[in-house]
């Protein structure tokens, strides 16, 4: 697999599970555009949603969000 195919580990993990961003958005009660921002690395979900995402994807939070982003608190 091309390592540069996905912008973020989150996007790669979603694809690997065969999930769609709309499905993730529905499960987390957010807009699909919000999930898009997460998968493009433009923003990051709350700690609670990070854990829910990790659980859905069968990953550790650190695997799908390995680096802090600029506006992370």
ZIHU-V418337 format. One record per residue. N is the residue number from 0. NEAR is the number of other C-alpha atoms within 12 Angstrom. D_FIRST is the distance of its C-alpha to the first C-alpha in Angstrom with 1 decimal. Layout:
{{N;NEAR;D_FIRST} {N;NEAR;D_FIRST}}
This chain:
{{0;8;0.0} {1;7;3.8} {2;10;6.1} {3;10;8.8} {4;13;7.9} {5;18;10.1} {6;22;13.5} {7;27;14.2} {8;28;13.3} {9;40;15.6} {10;31;13.7} {11;28;10.4} {12;30;12.9} {13;31;14.7} {14;21;11.9} {15;17;10.9} {16;19;14.7} {17;15;15.0} {18;21;17.7} {19;21;19.0} {20;30;20.5} {21;19;23.9} {22;21;23.8} {23;34;23.0} {24;26;25.8} {25;17;28.2} {26;20;27.6} {27;24;28.3} {28;18;31.0} {29;20;29.7} {30;18;29.1} {31;19;25.7} {32;18;26.1} {33;24;26.3} {34;33;22.9} {35;26;21.5} {36;21;23.1} {37;32;21.6} {38;30;18.0} {39;22;18.7} {40;26;20.3} {41;21;23.7} {42;24;25.4} {43;31;25.2} {44;33;26.8} {45;19;29.9} {46;15;29.7} {47;13;30.6} {48;23;27.9} {49;28;25.3} {50;22;26.5} {51;22;26.4} {52;38;22.8} {53;26;21.9} {54;20;23.9} {55;25;22.4} {56;27;18.8} {57;19;19.9} {58;23;19.1} {59;19;21.4} {60;27;22.4} {61;17;21.4} {62;21;17.7} {63;31;17.5} {64;33;20.1} {65;16;19.8} {66;17;21.9} {67;16;25.1} {68;16;25.4} {69;10;28.5} {70;11;30.6} {71;14;29.7} {72;10;32.9}}
